[in-house]
Amino acid sequence: MRTTEILPNGVKIIDAQFLLNAYLNGIFPMADGRNGEIHWFSPEHRGIIPLDGLNVSRSLRQTIRKRIFETRIDFDFESTIRSCAEREEVWISETIVQSYLHLHRLGFAHSVECWSGNMLAGGLYGVAIGGAFFGESMFSRNKDASKVALVALVERLNEQGFILLDTQYVTPHLSTLGCVEIPKLEYLDRLKVAVECQCNF
């Protein structure tokens, strides 16, 4: 199976079927810096957020009630992924950006965005296959914006019958929101069941 493909505009990307098959087997890509080589990962311990276990603090609930942000789905996927790449140490290279833009056009990659007027204040993006959502990255320009996007994501996944929200790793930020770590074999068992579900994002 080929690992790369060339789009009509000449851009080299990760082959879409190869990338989707990687997710189906618990593997995901990260670039070595902004212009670096693509590496593939399958951690021995995996971060997930139980879809019935999201921890929403009192202050975050207040932010949501005040409707400071307008939440949009797939309104500006490209700006979302490029905003996630706006940091000093980043694994989202241009090849990653173009590969996920292609997945987005194919209907597999999605963004949840928080807008403040005409400004993209925060958001996240990931890949949906069956009843599994693979969270890739999130960003925030305004306080709580990425958290509001995550709450909106979990609500949507529950509404649509998803059963797995993969965060790849557990970070201090995600752990405050209810992210937990499970062994690789348990993750793969859950993944196998989740991708067989018939869900639409």
C-alpha positions as CSV (number, residue, x, y, z in Angstrom):
1,M,0.0,0.0,0.0
2,R,1.3,3.4,-0.9
3,T,2.0,5.8,2.0
4,T,1.9,9.1,0.1
5,E,-0.1,10.6,-2.8
6,I,0.2,13.7,-4.9
7,L,-2.9,15.9,-5.1
8,P,-3.8,17.6,-8.5
9,N,-2.2,20.8,-7.2
10,G,1.1,19.0,-6.8
11,V,1.0,18.9,-2.9
12,K,2.4,15.7,-1.4
13,I,0.3,14.3,1.4
14,I,-0.1,11.1,3.4
15,D,-2.2,8.7,1.4
16,A,-5.8,9.0,2.8
17,Q,-6.5,5.2,2.9
18,F,-3.1,4.6,4.6
19,L,-3.9,7.2,7.2
20,L,-7.4,5.9,7.9
21,N,-6.0,2.3,8.2
22,A,-3.5,3.6,10.7
23,Y,-6.3,5.0,12.9
24,L,-8.1,1.7,12.6
25,N,-5.1,0.0,14.0
26,G,-4.5,2.5,16.9
27,I,-1.6,4.4,15.1
28,F,-1.4,8.1,14.4
29,P,1.2,10.4,12.8
30,M,3.2,13.3,14.1
31,A,5.8,15.4,12.3
32,D,9.3,16.1,13.6
33,G,8.9,19.8,13.8
34,R,7.3,22.2,11.3
35,N,9.2,20.8,8.3
36,G,10.3,17.4,9.6
37,E,9.8,13.8,8.8
38,I,6.5,12.1,9.6
39,H,6.7,9.5,12.5
40,W,4.0,7.0,13.5
41,F,3.0,6.3,17.1
42,S,1.0,3.6,19.0
43,P,1.6,4.4,22.7
44,E,1.6,1.6,25.3
45,H,-0.9,3.7,27.3
46,R,-3.6,5.7,25.6
47,G,-5.6,8.8,26.7
48,I,-9.3,8.8,26.4
49,I,-12.2,10.9,27.7
50,P,-15.1,8.7,28.8
51,L,-18.1,10.2,27.0
52,D,-20.1,10.1,30.3
53,G,-17.2,11.4,32.3
54,L,-16.3,14.9,31.0
55,N,-15.5,17.1,34.0
56,V,-17.1,20.5,33.5
57,S,-16.1,23.0,36.2
58,R,-18.5,25.5,37.7
59,S,-16.6,28.4,36.1
60,L,-16.7,26.6,32.7
61,R,-20.5,26.1,33.0
62,Q,-20.9,29.8,33.7
63,T,-18.9,30.6,30.6
64,I,-21.1,28.3,28.5
65,R,-24.3,29.8,30.0
66,K,-23.1,33.3,29.2
67,R,-22.8,32.3,25.5
68,I,-19.5,34.2,25.2
69,F,-18.7,32.1,22.2
70,E,-20.6,30.8,19.2
71,T,-19.8,27.2,18.5
72,R,-19.6,26.1,14.9
73,I,-18.9,22.7,13.3
74,D,-16.6,22.5,10.2
75,F,-17.1,26.2,9.5
76,D,-13.4,26.9,8.9
77,F,-11.4,23.6,9.3
78,E,-8.3,25.0,7.7
79,S,-8.0,28.0,10.0
80,T,-8.6,25.6,13.0
81,I,-5.8,23.2,12.1
82,R,-3.4,26.0,11.2
83,S,-4.3,27.7,14.5
84,C,-3.4,24.5,16.3
85,A,0.0,24.7,14.6
86,E,0.8,28.2,15.9
87,R,3.2,27.3,18.7
88,E,7.0,27.1,19.1
89,E,7.2,23.3,19.4
90,V,4.8,21.8,16.9
91,W,4.2,18.4,15.3
92,I,1.7,19.8,12.8
93,S,3.8,20.2,9.6
94,E,2.5,21.4,6.3
95,T,2.3,17.8,5.2
96,I,0.1,17.1,8.2
97,V,-2.1,20.2,7.5
98,Q,-2.6,19.2,3.8
99,S,-3.2,15.5,4.7
100,Y,-6.0,16.4,7.2
101,L,-7.5,19.0,4.8
102,H,-7.8,16.2,2.3
103,L,-9.4,13.9,5.0
104,H,-11.8,16.8,5.7
105,R,-12.8,17.0,2.1
106,L,-13.4,13.3,2.2
107,G,-15.7,13.7,5.2
108,F,-13.5,12.1,7.9
109,A,-11.8,15.1,9.6
110,H,-13.8,17.6,11.5
111,S,-13.4,20.8,13.5
112,V,-15.3,22.2,16.4
113,E,-14.8,25.9,16.6
114,C,-15.5,28.7,19.1
115,W,-16.1,32.2,17.5
116,S,-16.2,35.6,19.2
117,G,-17.7,37.8,16.6
118,N,-15.6,37.4,13.5
119,M,-12.6,36.0,15.4
120,L,-11.8,32.3,15.8
121,A,-11.2,32.2,19.5
122,G,-10.4,28.5,20.0
123,G,-11.2,25.1,18.8
124,L,-10.1,21.5,18.0
125,Y,-10.0,19.1,15.2
126,G,-9.9,15.3,14.8
127,V,-10.9,12.3,12.8
128,A,-14.2,10.4,13.0
129,I,-14.5,6.7,11.9
130,G,-17.6,4.8,12.9
131,G,-18.3,5.5,16.5
132,A,-14.7,6.7,17.3
133,F,-13.4,10.2,17.3
134,F,-9.7,10.7,17.4
135,G,-8.9,14.1,18.8
136,E,-5.7,15.5,17.3
137,S,-5.1,19.0,18.7
138,M,-6.8,22.0,20.2
139,F,-6.0,25.7,20.7
140,S,-7.3,28.7,22.6
141,R,-6.8,32.4,22.0
142,N,-9.5,33.4,24.6
143,K,-9.9,32.0,28.1
144,D,-11.9,28.7,28.1
145,A,-12.5,28.7,24.3
146,S,-10.9,25.3,23.7
147,K,-12.7,23.9,26.7
148,V,-16.1,25.1,25.4
149,A,-15.2,23.5,22.1
150,L,-14.5,20.2,23.9
151,V,-17.8,20.3,25.7
152,A,-19.6,20.9,22.4
153,L,-17.7,18.0,20.9
154,V,-18.7,15.6,23.7
155,E,-22.3,16.7,23.4
156,R,-22.3,16.1,19.7
157,L,-20.6,12.7,20.0
158,N,-23.2,11.6,22.6
159,E,-26.0,12.8,20.4
160,Q,-24.7,10.8,17.5
161,G,-24.0,7.6,19.4
162,F,-20.2,7.7,19.4
163,I,-18.6,5.5,22.1
164,L,-14.9,6.4,22.0
165,L,-13.1,9.7,22.3
166,D,-9.4,9.2,21.9
167,T,-7.0,12.0,23.0
168,Q,-3.8,10.0,22.3
169,Y,-2.0,11.1,25.4
170,V,-3.0,12.4,28.9
171,T,-1.9,15.9,29.5
172,P,-2.3,17.9,32.7
173,H,-4.8,20.1,30.9
174,L,-6.9,17.2,29.7
175,S,-6.7,15.4,33.0
176,T,-8.6,18.3,34.6
177,L,-11.4,17.6,32.1
178,G,-11.7,13.9,32.9
179,C,-9.1,12.4,30.6
180,V,-7.9,9.0,31.8
181,E,-5.2,6.6,30.7
182,I,-5.9,3.0,29.7
183,P,-3.5,0.2,28.5
184,K,-2.9,-0.2,24.8
185,L,-4.7,-3.6,24.6
186,E,-7.8,-2.3,26.3
187,Y,-7.8,0.7,23.9
188,L,-7.5,-1.6,20.9
189,D,-10.4,-3.7,22.2
190,R,-12.6,-0.6,22.6
191,L,-11.4,0.7,19.2
192,K,-12.4,-2.5,17.4
193,V,-16.0,-2.2,18.8
194,A,-16.2,1.6,18.2
195,V,-15.2,1.6,14.5
196,E,-17.9,-0.9,13.7
197,C,-20.6,1.5,14.9
198,Q,-22.7,3.2,12.3
199,C,-22.4,6.9,13.3
200,N,-22.4,10.2,11.4
201,F,-20.5,13.1,12.9
